[in-house]
Amino acid sequence: MPKGPFECPVCGEDVPAKAKSCPHCGACDKSGWNEDASAADGLDLPDDDFNYEEFARKEFGSPAKLSDKQLWWKVTAAVLLLLIVVAFVAQFFLR
């Protein structure tokens, strides 16, 4: 622990000499405040030129394309659902 006043490596505020924790953010040596903490800001954020679309493509691959069989079943399900809704609505209006 530094002997004199120093800057908190977590929040950047001034910390009095012999303080056990930062009076502003509460950081202490048990919560990640140590002599090496000033070497990094504690965040591992990507650079400004980070391309999310490229990252997602590399990480998850390209979007899956539907096969003809899958497309046929989805269209069939949509048509059946539409017919059920039409039959249900027609039941109330044609009485």
Phi and psi restraints in degrees (range 20) as a CNS / XPLOR table:
assign (resid 1 and name C) (resid 2 and name N)
       (resid 2 and name CA) (resid 2 and name C) 1.0 -63.7 20.0 2
assign (resid 2 and name N) (resid 2 and name CA)
       (resid 2 and name C) (resid 3 and name N) 1.0 146.9 20.0 2
assign (resid 2 and name C) (resid 3 and name N)
       (resid 3 and name CA) (resid 3 and name C) 1.0 -84.6 20.0 2
assign (resid 3 and name N) (resid 3 and name CA)
       (resid 3 and name C) (resid 4 and name N) 1.0 -34.3 20.0 2
assign (resid 3 and name C) (resid 4 and name N)
       (resid 4 and name CA) (resid 4 and name C) 1.0 -100.6 20.0 2
assign (resid 4 and name N) (resid 4 and name CA)
       (resid 4 and name C) (resid 5 and name N) 1.0 -179.5 20.0 2
assign (resid 4 and name C) (resid 5 and name N)
       (resid 5 and name CA) (resid 5 and name C) 1.0 -60.8 20.0 2
assign (resid 5 and name N) (resid 5 and name CA)
       (resid 5 and name C) (resid 6 and name N) 1.0 144.7 20.0 2
assign (resid 5 and name C) (resid 6 and name N)
       (resid 6 and name CA) (resid 6 and name C) 1.0 -148.9 20.0 2
assign (resid 6 and name N) (resid 6 and name CA)
       (resid 6 and name C) (resid 7 and name N) 1.0 172.7 20.0 2
assign (resid 6 and name C) (resid 7 and name N)
       (resid 7 and name CA) (resid 7 and name C) 1.0 -92.2 20.0 2
assign (resid 7 and name N) (resid 7 and name CA)
       (resid 7 and name C) (resid 8 and name N) 1.0 132.5 20.0 2
assign (resid 7 and name C) (resid 8 and name N)
       (resid 8 and name CA) (resid 8 and name C) 1.0 -63.9 20.0 2
assign (resid 8 and name N) (resid 8 and name CA)
       (resid 8 and name C) (resid 9 and name N) 1.0 126.4 20.0 2
assign (resid 8 and name C) (resid 9 and name N)
       (resid 9 and name CA) (resid 9 and name C) 1.0 -71.5 20.0 2
assign (resid 9 and name N) (resid 9 and name CA)
       (resid 9 and name C) (resid 10 and name N) 1.0 -12.4 20.0 2
assign (resid 9 and name C) (resid 10 and name N)
       (resid 10 and name CA) (resid 10 and name C) 1.0 -91.3 20.0 2
assign (resid 10 and name N) (resid 10 and name CA)
       (resid 10 and name C) (resid 11 and name N) 1.0 -53.6 20.0 2
assign (resid 10 and name C) (resid 11 and name N)
       (resid 11 and name CA) (resid 11 and name C) 1.0 -107.9 20.0 2
assign (resid 11 and name N) (resid 11 and name CA)
       (resid 11 and name C) (resid 12 and name N) 1.0 -14.7 20.0 2
assign (resid 11 and name C) (resid 12 and name N)
       (resid 12 and name CA) (resid 12 and name C) 1.0 87.3 20.0 2
assign (resid 12 and name N) (resid 12 and name CA)
       (resid 12 and name C) (resid 13 and name N) 1.0 -1.5 20.0 2
assign (resid 12 and name C) (resid 13 and name N)
       (resid 13 and name CA) (resid 13 and name C) 1.0 -79.0 20.0 2
assign (resid 13 and name N) (resid 13 and name CA)
       (resid 13 and name C) (resid 14 and name N) 1.0 161.1 20.0 2
assign (resid 13 and name C) (resid 14 and name N)
       (resid 14 and name CA) (resid 14 and name C) 1.0 -73.3 20.0 2
assign (resid 14 and name N) (resid 14 and name CA)
       (resid 14 and name C) (resid 15 and name N) 1.0 136.2 20.0 2
assign (resid 14 and name C) (resid 15 and name N)
       (resid 15 and name CA) (resid 15 and name C) 1.0 -115.2 20.0 2
assign (resid 15 and name N) (resid 15 and name CA)
       (resid 15 and name C) (resid 16 and name N) 1.0 127.6 20.0 2
assign (resid 15 and name C) (resid 16 and name N)
       (resid 16 and name CA) (resid 16 and name C) 1.0 -63.3 20.0 2
assign (resid 16 and name N) (resid 16 and name CA)
       (resid 16 and name C) (resid 17 and name N) 1.0 158.6 20.0 2
assign (resid 16 and name C) (resid 17 and name N)
       (resid 17 and name CA) (resid 17 and name C) 1.0 -60.5 20.0 2
assign (resid 17 and name N) (resid 17 and name CA)
       (resid 17 and name C) (resid 18 and name N) 1.0 143.7 20.0 2
assign (resid 17 and name C) (resid 18 and name N)
       (resid 18 and name CA) (resid 18 and name C) 1.0 61.6 20.0 2
assign (resid 18 and name N) (resid 18 and name CA)
       (resid 18 and name C) (resid 19 and name N) 1.0 18.3 20.0 2
assign (resid 18 and name C) (resid 19 and name N)
       (resid 19 and name CA) (resid 19 and name C) 1.0 -72.6 20.0 2
assign (resid 19 and name N) (resid 19 and name CA)
       (resid 19 and name C) (resid 20 and name N) 1.0 142.3 20.0 2
assign (resid 19 and name C) (resid 20 and name N)
       (resid 20 and name CA) (resid 20 and name C) 1.0 -84.0 20.0 2
assign (resid 20 and name N) (resid 20 and name CA)
       (resid 20 and name C) (resid 21 and name N) 1.0 -23.5 20.0 2
assign (resid 20 and name C) (resid 21 and name N)
       (resid 21 and name CA) (resid 21 and name C) 1.0 -153.6 20.0 2
assign (resid 21 and name N) (resid 21 and name CA)
       (resid 21 and name C) (resid 22 and name N) 1.0 166.3 20.0 2
assign (resid 21 and name C) (resid 22 and name N)
       (resid 22 and name CA) (resid 22 and name C) 1.0 -73.7 20.0 2
assign (resid 22 and name N) (resid 22 and name CA)
       (resid 22 and name C) (resid 23 and name N) 1.0 127.4 20.0 2
assign (resid 22 and name C) (resid 23 and name N)
       (resid 23 and name CA) (resid 23 and name C) 1.0 -70.3 20.0 2
assign (resid 23 and name N) (resid 23 and name CA)
       (resid 23 and name C) (resid 24 and name N) 1.0 -13.3 20.0 2
assign (resid 23 and name C) (resid 24 and name N)
       (resid 24 and name CA) (resid 24 and name C) 1.0 -94.7 20.0 2
assign (resid 24 and name N) (resid 24 and name CA)
       (resid 24 and name C) (resid 25 and name N) 1.0 -45.7 20.0 2
assign (resid 24 and name C) (resid 25 and name N)
       (resid 25 and name CA) (resid 25 and name C) 1.0 -115.0 20.0 2
assign (resid 25 and name N) (resid 25 and name CA)
       (resid 25 and name C) (resid 26 and name N) 1.0 -11.5 20.0 2
assign (resid 25 and name C) (resid 26 and name N)
       (resid 26 and name CA) (resid 26 and name C) 1.0 84.1 20.0 2
assign (resid 26 and name N) (resid 26 and name CA)
       (resid 26 and name C) (resid 27 and name N) 1.0 4.0 20.0 2
assign (resid 26 and name C) (resid 27 and name N)
       (resid 27 and name CA) (resid 27 and name C) 1.0 -65.6 20.0 2
assign (resid 27 and name N) (resid 27 and name CA)
       (resid 27 and name C) (resid 28 and name N) 1.0 146.5 20.0 2
assign (resid 27 and name C) (resid 28 and name N)
       (resid 28 and name CA) (resid 28 and name C) 1.0 -146.3 20.0 2
assign (resid 28 and name N) (resid 28 and name CA)
       (resid 28 and name C) (resid 29 and name N) 1.0 179.2 20.0 2
assign (resid 28 and name C) (resid 29 and name N)
       (resid 29 and name CA) (resid 29 and name C) 1.0 -67.0 20.0 2
assign (resid 29 and name N) (resid 29 and name CA)
       (resid 29 and name C) (resid 30 and name N) 1.0 -21.7 20.0 2
assign (resid 29 and name C) (resid 30 and name N)
       (resid 30 and name CA) (resid 30 and name C) 1.0 -79.5 20.0 2
assign (resid 30 and name N) (resid 30 and name CA)
       (resid 30 and name C) (resid 31 and name N) 1.0 -22.7 20.0 2
assign (resid 30 and name C) (resid 31 and name N)
       (resid 31 and name CA) (resid 31 and name C) 1.0 -104.3 20.0 2
assign (resid 31 and name N) (resid 31 and name CA)
       (resid 31 and name C) (resid 32 and name N) 1.0 20.4 20.0 2
assign (resid 31 and name C) (resid 32 and name N)
       (resid 32 and name CA) (resid 32 and name C) 1.0 108.7 20.0 2
assign (resid 32 and name N) (resid 32 and name CA)
       (resid 32 and name C) (resid 33 and name N) 1.0 7.3 20.0 2
assign (resid 32 and name C) (resid 33 and name N)
       (resid 33 and name CA) (resid 33 and name C) 1.0 -95.6 20.0 2
assign (resid 33 and name N) (resid 33 and name CA)
       (resid 33 and name C) (resid 34 and name N) 1.0 107.8 20.0 2
assign (resid 33 and name C) (resid 34 and name N)
       (resid 34 and name CA) (resid 34 and name C) 1.0 -144.3 20.0 2
assign (resid 34 and name N) (resid 34 and name CA)
       (resid 34 and name C) (resid 35 and name N) 1.0 -178.2 20.0 2
assign (resid 34 and name C) (resid 35 and name N)
       (resid 35 and name CA) (resid 35 and name C) 1.0 -67.9 20.0 2
assign (resid 35 and name N) (resid 35 and name CA)
       (resid 35 and name C) (resid 36 and name N) 1.0 -25.2 20.0 2
assign (resid 35 and name C) (resid 36 and name N)
       (resid 36 and name CA) (resid 36 and name C) 1.0 -88.0 20.0 2
assign (resid 36 and name N) (resid 36 and name CA)
       (resid 36 and name C) (resid 37 and name N) 1.0 -5.6 20.0 2
assign (resid 36 and name C) (resid 37 and name N)
       (resid 37 and name CA) (resid 37 and name C) 1.0 -65.5 20.0 2
assign (resid 37 and name N) (resid 37 and name CA)
       (resid 37 and name C) (resid 38 and name N) 1.0 -27.2 20.0 2
assign (resid 37 and name C) (resid 38 and name N)
       (resid 38 and name CA) (resid 38 and name C) 1.0 -74.5 20.0 2
assign (resid 38 and name N) (resid 38 and name CA)
       (resid 38 and name C) (resid 39 and name N) 1.0 -11.8 20.0 2
assign (resid 38 and name C) (resid 39 and name N)
       (resid 39 and name CA) (resid 39 and name C) 1.0 -72.8 20.0 2
assign (resid 39 and name N) (resid 39 and name CA)
       (resid 39 and name C) (resid 40 and name N) 1.0 -24.5 20.0 2
assign (resid 39 and name C) (resid 40 and name N)
       (resid 40 and name CA) (resid 40 and name C) 1.0 -134.8 20.0 2
assign (resid 40 and name N) (resid 40 and name CA)
       (resid 40 and name C) (resid 41 and name N) 1.0 155.7 20.0 2
assign (resid 40 and name C) (resid 41 and name N)
       (resid 41 and name CA) (resid 41 and name C) 1.0 -86.3 20.0 2
assign (resid 41 and name N) (resid 41 and name CA)
       (resid 41 and name C) (resid 42 and name N) 1.0 0.1 20.0 2
assign (resid 41 and name C) (resid 42 and name N)
       (resid 42 and name CA) (resid 42 and name C) 1.0 87.2 20.0 2
assign (resid 42 and name N) (resid 42 and name CA)
       (resid 42 and name C) (resid 43 and name N) 1.0 -5.6 20.0 2
assign (resid 42 and name C) (resid 43 and name N)
       (resid 43 and name CA) (resid 43 and name C) 1.0 -114.2 20.0 2
assign (resid 43 and name N) (resid 43 and name CA)
       (resid 43 and name C) (resid 44 and name N) 1.0 140.3 20.0 2
assign (resid 43 and name C) (resid 44 and name N)
       (resid 44 and name CA) (resid 44 and name C) 1.0 -113.8 20.0 2
assign (resid 44 and name N) (resid 44 and name CA)
       (resid 44 and name C) (resid 45 and name N) 1.0 65.7 20.0 2
assign (resid 44 and name C) (resid 45 and name N)
       (resid 45 and name CA) (resid 45 and name C) 1.0 -89.0 20.0 2
assign (resid 45 and name N) (resid 45 and name CA)
       (resid 45 and name C) (resid 46 and name N) 1.0 150.0 20.0 2
assign (resid 45 and name C) (resid 46 and name N)
       (resid 46 and name CA) (resid 46 and name C) 1.0 -69.7 20.0 2
assign (resid 46 and name N) (resid 46 and name CA)
       (resid 46 and name C) (resid 47 and name N) 1.0 161.6 20.0 2
assign (resid 46 and name C) (resid 47 and name N)
       (resid 47 and name CA) (resid 47 and name C) 1.0 -65.2 20.0 2
assign (resid 47 and name N) (resid 47 and name CA)
       (resid 47 and name C) (resid 48 and name N) 1.0 168.9 20.0 2
assign (resid 47 and name C) (resid 48 and name N)
       (resid 48 and name CA) (resid 48 and name C) 1.0 -65.1 20.0 2
assign (resid 48 and name N) (resid 48 and name CA)
       (resid 48 and name C) (resid 49 and name N) 1.0 -27.5 20.0 2
assign (resid 48 and name C) (resid 49 and name N)
       (resid 49 and name CA) (resid 49 and name C) 1.0 -89.3 20.0 2
assign (resid 49 and name N) (resid 49 and name CA)
       (resid 49 and name C) (resid 50 and name N) 1.0 20.0 20.0 2
assign (resid 49 and name C) (resid 50 and name N)
       (resid 50 and name CA) (resid 50 and name C) 1.0 -65.5 20.0 2
assign (resid 50 and name N) (resid 50 and name CA)
       (resid 50 and name C) (resid 51 and name N) 1.0 129.6 20.0 2
assign (resid 50 and name C) (resid 51 and name N)
       (resid 51 and name CA) (resid 51 and name C) 1.0 -107.9 20.0 2
assign (resid 51 and name N) (resid 51 and name CA)
       (resid 51 and name C) (resid 52 and name N) 1.0 105.2 20.0 2
assign (resid 51 and name C) (resid 52 and name N)
       (resid 52 and name CA) (resid 52 and name C) 1.0 -64.0 20.0 2
assign (resid 52 and name N) (resid 52 and name CA)
       (resid 52 and name C) (resid 53 and name N) 1.0 -41.1 20.0 2
assign (resid 52 and name C) (resid 53 and name N)
       (resid 53 and name CA) (resid 53 and name C) 1.0 -61.2 20.0 2
assign (resid 53 and name N) (resid 53 and name CA)
       (resid 53 and name C) (resid 54 and name N) 1.0 -42.1 20.0 2
assign (resid 53 and name C) (resid 54 and name N)
       (resid 54 and name CA) (resid 54 and name C) 1.0 -66.0 20.0 2
assign (resid 54 and name N) (resid 54 and name CA)
       (resid 54 and name C) (resid 55 and name N) 1.0 -41.7 20.0 2
assign (resid 54 and name C) (resid 55 and name N)
       (resid 55 and name CA) (resid 55 and name C) 1.0 -60.7 20.0 2
assign (resid 55 and name N) (resid 55 and name CA)
       (resid 55 and name C) (resid 56 and name N) 1.0 -46.9 20.0 2
assign (resid 55 and name C) (resid 56 and name N)
       (resid 56 and name CA) (resid 56 and name C) 1.0 -63.7 20.0 2
assign (resid 56 and name N) (resid 56 and name CA)
       (resid 56 and name C) (resid 57 and name N) 1.0 -38.6 20.0 2
assign (resid 56 and name C) (resid 57 and name N)
       (resid 57 and name CA) (resid 57 and name C) 1.0 -65.6 20.0 2
assign (resid 57 and name N) (resid 57 and name CA)
       (resid 57 and name C) (resid 58 and name N) 1.0 -42.7 20.0 2
assign (resid 57 and name C) (resid 58 and name N)
       (resid 58 and name CA) (resid 58 and name C) 1.0 -67.9 20.0 2
assign (resid 58 and name N) (resid 58 and name CA)
       (resid 58 and name C) (resid 59 and name N) 1.0 -40.2 20.0 2
assign (resid 58 and name C) (resid 59 and name N)
       (resid 59 and name CA) (resid 59 and name C) 1.0 -75.3 20.0 2
assign (resid 59 and name N) (resid 59 and name CA)
       (resid 59 and name C) (resid 60 and name N) 1.0 -43.7 20.0 2
assign (resid 59 and name C) (resid 60 and name N)
       (resid 60 and name CA) (resid 60 and name C) 1.0 -111.3 20.0 2
assign (resid 60 and name N) (resid 60 and name CA)
       (resid 60 and name C) (resid 61 and name N) 1.0 -6.4 20.0 2
assign (resid 60 and name C) (resid 61 and name N)
       (resid 61 and name CA) (resid 61 and name C) 1.0 81.2 20.0 2
assign (resid 61 and name N) (resid 61 and name CA)
       (resid 61 and name C) (resid 62 and name N) 1.0 176.1 20.0 2
assign (resid 61 and name C) (resid 62 and name N)
       (resid 62 and name CA) (resid 62 and name C) 1.0 -74.7 20.0 2
assign (resid 62 and name N) (resid 62 and name CA)
       (resid 62 and name C) (resid 63 and name N) 1.0 156.1 20.0 2
assign (resid 62 and name C) (resid 63 and name N)
       (resid 63 and name CA) (resid 63 and name C) 1.0 -58.5 20.0 2
assign (resid 63 and name N) (resid 63 and name CA)
       (resid 63 and name C) (resid 64 and name N) 1.0 140.6 20.0 2
assign (resid 63 and name C) (resid 64 and name N)
       (resid 64 and name CA) (resid 64 and name C) 1.0 -69.5 20.0 2
assign (resid 64 and name N) (resid 64 and name CA)
       (resid 64 and name C) (resid 65 and name N) 1.0 138.5 20.0 2
assign (resid 64 and name C) (resid 65 and name N)
       (resid 65 and name CA) (resid 65 and name C) 1.0 -97.6 20.0 2
assign (resid 65 and name N) (resid 65 and name CA)
       (resid 65 and name C) (resid 66 and name N) 1.0 142.1 20.0 2
assign (resid 65 and name C) (resid 66 and name N)
       (resid 66 and name CA) (resid 66 and name C) 1.0 -73.5 20.0 2
assign (resid 66 and name N) (resid 66 and name CA)
       (resid 66 and name C) (resid 67 and name N) 1.0 136.7 20.0 2
assign (resid 66 and name C) (resid 67 and name N)
       (resid 67 and name CA) (resid 67 and name C) 1.0 -77.0 20.0 2
assign (resid 67 and name N) (resid 67 and name CA)
       (resid 67 and name C) (resid 68 and name N) 1.0 168.3 20.0 2
assign (resid 67 and name C) (resid 68 and name N)
       (resid 68 and name CA) (resid 68 and name C) 1.0 -60.8 20.0 2
assign (resid 68 and name N) (resid 68 and name CA)
       (resid 68 and name C) (resid 69 and name N) 1.0 -37.9 20.0 2
assign (resid 68 and name C) (resid 69 and name N)
       (resid 69 and name CA) (resid 69 and name C) 1.0 -66.6 20.0 2
assign (resid 69 and name N) (resid 69 and name CA)
       (resid 69 and name C) (resid 70 and name N) 1.0 -43.2 20.0 2
assign (resid 69 and name C) (resid 70 and name N)
       (resid 70 and name CA) (resid 70 and name C) 1.0 -64.7 20.0 2
assign (resid 70 and name N) (resid 70 and name CA)
       (resid 70 and name C) (resid 71 and name N) 1.0 -41.8 20.0 2
assign (resid 70 and name C) (resid 71 and name N)
       (resid 71 and name CA) (resid 71 and name C) 1.0 -62.8 20.0 2
assign (resid 71 and name N) (resid 71 and name CA)
       (resid 71 and name C) (resid 72 and name N) 1.0 -42.3 20.0 2
assign (resid 71 and name C) (resid 72 and name N)
       (resid 72 and name CA) (resid 72 and name C) 1.0 -60.9 20.0 2
assign (resid 72 and name N) (resid 72 and name CA)
       (resid 72 and name C) (resid 73 and name N) 1.0 -43.8 20.0 2
assign (resid 72 and name C) (resid 73 and name N)
       (resid 73 and name CA) (resid 73 and name C) 1.0 -67.6 20.0 2
assign (resid 73 and name N) (resid 73 and name CA)
       (resid 73 and name C) (resid 74 and name N) 1.0 -36.6 20.0 2
assign (resid 73 and name C) (resid 74 and name N)
       (resid 74 and name CA) (resid 74 and name C) 1.0 -67.3 20.0 2
assign (resid 74 and name N) (resid 74 and name CA)
       (resid 74 and name C) (resid 75 and name N) 1.0 -42.1 20.0 2
assign (resid 74 and name C) (resid 75 and name N)
       (resid 75 and name CA) (resid 75 and name C) 1.0 -64.9 20.0 2
assign (resid 75 and name N) (resid 75 and name CA)
       (resid 75 and name C) (resid 76 and name N) 1.0 -42.9 20.0 2
assign (resid 75 and name C) (resid 76 and name N)
       (resid 76 and name CA) (resid 76 and name C) 1.0 -61.4 20.0 2
assign (resid 76 and name N) (resid 76 and name CA)
       (resid 76 and name C) (resid 77 and name N) 1.0 -43.7 20.0 2
assign (resid 76 and name C) (resid 77 and name N)
       (resid 77 and name CA) (resid 77 and name C) 1.0 -63.6 20.0 2
assign (resid 77 and name N) (resid 77 and name CA)
       (resid 77 and name C) (resid 78 and name N) 1.0 -40.5 20.0 2
assign (resid 77 and name C) (resid 78 and name N)
       (resid 78 and name CA) (resid 78 and name C) 1.0 -65.4 20.0 2
assign (resid 78 and name N) (resid 78 and name CA)
       (resid 78 and name C) (resid 79 and name N) 1.0 -42.0 20.0 2
assign (resid 78 and name C) (resid 79 and name N)
       (resid 79 and name CA) (resid 79 and name C) 1.0 -65.1 20.0 2
assign (resid 79 and name N) (resid 79 and name CA)
       (resid 79 and name C) (resid 80 and name N) 1.0 -44.1 20.0 2
assign (resid 79 and name C) (resid 80 and name N)
       (resid 80 and name CA) (resid 80 and name C) 1.0 -63.1 20.0 2
assign (resid 80 and name N) (resid 80 and name CA)
       (resid 80 and name C) (resid 81 and name N) 1.0 -42.0 20.0 2
assign (resid 80 and name C) (resid 81 and name N)
       (resid 81 and name CA) (resid 81 and name C) 1.0 -62.6 20.0 2
assign (resid 81 and name N) (resid 81 and name CA)
       (resid 81 and name C) (resid 82 and name N) 1.0 -41.6 20.0 2
assign (resid 81 and name C) (resid 82 and name N)
       (resid 82 and name CA) (resid 82 and name C) 1.0 -63.2 20.0 2
assign (resid 82 and name N) (resid 82 and name CA)
       (resid 82 and name C) (resid 83 and name N) 1.0 -42.9 20.0 2
assign (resid 82 and name C) (resid 83 and name N)
       (resid 83 and name CA) (resid 83 and name C) 1.0 -64.0 20.0 2
assign (resid 83 and name N) (resid 83 and name CA)
       (resid 83 and name C) (resid 84 and name N) 1.0 -38.7 20.0 2
assign (resid 83 and name C) (resid 84 and name N)
       (resid 84 and name CA) (resid 84 and name C) 1.0 -65.2 20.0 2
assign (resid 84 and name N) (resid 84 and name CA)
       (resid 84 and name C) (resid 85 and name N) 1.0 -42.9 20.0 2
assign (resid 84 and name C) (resid 85 and name N)
       (resid 85 and name CA) (resid 85 and name C) 1.0 -64.6 20.0 2
assign (resid 85 and name N) (resid 85 and name CA)
       (resid 85 and name C) (resid 86 and name N) 1.0 -43.5 20.0 2
assign (resid 85 and name C) (resid 86 and name N)
       (resid 86 and name CA) (resid 86 and name C) 1.0 -63.0 20.0 2
assign (resid 86 and name N) (resid 86 and name CA)
       (resid 86 and name C) (resid 87 and name N) 1.0 -43.1 20.0 2
assign (resid 86 and name C) (resid 87 and name N)
       (resid 87 and name CA) (resid 87 and name C) 1.0 -64.5 20.0 2
assign (resid 87 and name N) (resid 87 and name CA)
       (resid 87 and name C) (resid 88 and name N) 1.0 -40.3 20.0 2
assign (resid 87 and name C) (resid 88 and name N)
       (resid 88 and name CA) (resid 88 and name C) 1.0 -65.3 20.0 2
assign (resid 88 and name N) (resid 88 and name CA)
       (resid 88 and name C) (resid 89 and name N) 1.0 -44.3 20.0 2
assign (resid 88 and name C) (resid 89 and name N)
       (resid 89 and name CA) (resid 89 and name C) 1.0 -68.9 20.0 2
assign (resid 89 and name N) (resid 89 and name CA)
       (resid 89 and name C) (resid 90 and name N) 1.0 -40.9 20.0 2
assign (resid 89 and name C) (resid 90 and name N)
       (resid 90 and name CA) (resid 90 and name C) 1.0 -63.5 20.0 2
assign (resid 90 and name N) (resid 90 and name CA)
       (resid 90 and name C) (resid 91 and name N) 1.0 -31.9 20.0 2
assign (resid 90 and name C) (resid 91 and name N)
       (resid 91 and name CA) (resid 91 and name C) 1.0 -60.3 20.0 2
assign (resid 91 and name N) (resid 91 and name CA)
       (resid 91 and name C) (resid 92 and name N) 1.0 -36.3 20.0 2
assign (resid 91 and name C) (resid 92 and name N)
       (resid 92 and name CA) (resid 92 and name C) 1.0 -82.5 20.0 2
assign (resid 92 and name N) (resid 92 and name CA)
       (resid 92 and name C) (resid 93 and name N) 1.0 -29.9 20.0 2
assign (resid 92 and name C) (resid 93 and name N)
       (resid 93 and name CA) (resid 93 and name C) 1.0 -89.1 20.0 2
assign (resid 93 and name N) (resid 93 and name CA)
       (resid 93 and name C) (resid 94 and name N) 1.0 -18.6 20.0 2
assign (resid 93 and name C) (resid 94 and name N)
       (resid 94 and name CA) (resid 94 and name C) 1.0 -102.0 20.0 2
assign (resid 94 and name N) (resid 94 and name CA)
       (resid 94 and name C) (resid 95 and name N) 1.0 14.5 20.0 2
